[in-house]
Amino acid sequence: MHQHQIQEHMEVLGSDGMHIGTVDHLEGKNRIKLTKKDLSAGGKHHFIPVDWVDHVDDKVHLAKTGQEAVAQWEAEQAQPQGGKASKVKQTKQ
């Protein structure tokens, strides 16, 4: 679908124009990993499904609003040194 158009360092926007994050890379065929250095990331990688992408130009535009995307993205939890990071679904109420 849009995987071949999505490039590292592209800005990701919600359907309302809200900045969601910046692409780190595609993880597999179905998920976009967002950079943890982005101000909106809070120092953690976050993952969003490629299925959320509406279209790609010089930015990645989602079919969800910014608020919906942030409420439903998955956050990567850091583990103690030597451990492997895990992914958890983050939900905001």
Secondary structure as GFF3:
##gff-version 3
##sequence-region A 1 93
A	DSSP	three_ten_helix	3	5	.	.	.	ID=ss1
A	DSSP	beta_strand	11	13	.	.	.	ID=ss2
A	DSSP	beta_strand	19	27	.	.	.	ID=ss3
A	DSSP	beta_strand	31	34	.	.	.	ID=ss4
A	DSSP	three_ten_helix	39	41	.	.	.	ID=ss5
A	DSSP	beta_strand	46	49	.	.	.	ID=ss6
A	DSSP	three_ten_helix	50	52	.	.	.	ID=ss7
A	DSSP	beta_strand	53	56	.	.	.	ID=ss8
A	DSSP	beta_strand	60	62	.	.	.	ID=ss9
A	DSSP	alpha_helix	66	72	.	.	.	ID=ss10
A	DSSP	beta_strand	74	77	.	.	.	ID=ss11
A	DSSP	beta_strand	86	89	.	.	.	ID=ss12
###
